[in-house]
Amino acid sequence: MAQHRYRCTACGNLTRFDVTTTTTRRAYYHFTVGGELRIEDETVVREAVEDVSCRWCGHGRAVEVLGPATGAPGTVTGAATGPSGGAG
């Protein structure tokens, strides 16, 4: 999954965010005769950002996504609401 930067437009935070993601992985499970598990060939099939909220002010509705290369504002589905209901 591409790394994105976030910015809280309510308080200006650029460094601390609570990010909730859902990840689907495919892996090869290799069990030894003794029953120990070794996970091999693990790949991420899908990863989605469900929620982003500012750690400083708790605001979820004021967080915007900054593109990884340009720093230009963008959007991410699910980033509009936070666990605090958006009240900061």
C-alpha positions as CSV (number, residue, x, y, z in Angstrom):
1,M,0.0,0.0,0.0
2,A,1.3,3.5,-0.8
3,Q,2.4,5.6,2.1
4,H,0.4,8.8,2.5
5,R,1.0,11.8,4.7
6,Y,-1.9,13.4,6.5
7,R,-2.6,17.0,7.7
8,C,-5.2,18.2,10.2
9,T,-6.7,21.4,8.9
10,A,-8.2,22.1,12.4
11,C,-4.9,22.3,14.4
12,G,-2.1,22.0,11.7
13,N,-0.8,18.6,12.9
14,L,1.4,16.8,10.4
15,T,2.9,14.1,12.5
16,R,0.4,12.2,14.8
17,F,-2.7,10.4,13.6
18,D,-4.7,7.4,14.6
19,V,-5.2,5.3,11.4
20,T,-7.5,2.3,11.3
21,T,-6.9,-0.1,8.4
22,T,-8.4,-3.4,7.2
23,T,-5.9,-5.8,5.6
24,T,-6.5,-9.0,3.7
25,R,-3.4,-11.2,3.4
26,R,-2.6,-14.5,1.6
27,A,0.0,-16.7,3.2
28,Y,1.5,-20.2,3.0
29,Y,1.3,-21.9,6.5
30,H,4.1,-24.4,7.1
31,F,3.6,-26.5,10.2
32,T,6.4,-28.6,11.5
33,V,5.9,-32.2,12.6
34,G,6.1,-30.8,16.2
35,G,3.2,-28.4,15.4
36,E,5.2,-25.1,15.2
37,L,3.9,-22.7,12.6
38,R,6.1,-20.9,10.1
39,I,4.4,-18.4,7.8
40,E,6.0,-18.1,4.4
41,D,5.2,-16.3,1.2
42,E,2.9,-13.7,2.8
43,T,1.4,-11.1,0.4
44,V,-1.0,-8.3,1.0
45,V,-4.0,-8.8,-1.2
46,R,-5.9,-5.7,-0.2
47,E,-5.5,-2.9,2.4
48,A,-8.0,-0.1,3.0
49,V,-7.8,2.9,5.3
50,E,-11.1,2.9,7.2
51,D,-10.6,5.9,9.5
52,V,-8.1,8.7,10.2
53,S,-8.3,11.0,13.1
54,C,-5.9,13.6,14.6
55,R,-4.1,12.5,17.7
56,W,-3.6,16.1,18.9
57,C,-7.1,17.5,18.7
58,G,-9.1,14.3,18.1
59,H,-10.7,15.7,15.0
60,G,-11.6,13.2,12.3
61,R,-13.4,15.4,9.8
62,A,-10.6,17.9,9.3
63,V,-7.9,15.4,8.3
64,E,-6.8,15.6,4.6
65,V,-4.4,13.4,2.7
66,L,-1.2,14.8,1.3
67,G,0.0,12.9,-1.8
68,P,3.2,11.0,-1.2
69,A,5.2,12.7,-4.0
70,T,3.8,16.2,-4.4
71,G,2.3,17.0,-1.0
72,A,-0.9,18.1,-2.8
73,P,-4.1,17.6,-0.9
74,G,-6.3,14.6,-1.8
75,T,-9.0,12.4,-0.3
76,V,-9.3,9.0,1.2
77,T,-12.5,7.1,1.7
78,G,-13.3,6.8,5.4
79,A,-11.2,9.7,6.6
80,A,-14.1,12.0,7.1
81,T,-15.3,10.6,10.4
82,G,-13.4,9.8,13.5
83,P,-14.1,7.8,16.7
84,S,-14.9,11.0,18.5
85,G,-17.8,11.7,16.0
86,G,-15.8,14.5,14.4
87,A,-16.0,16.9,17.5
88,G,-12.6,18.2,18.4
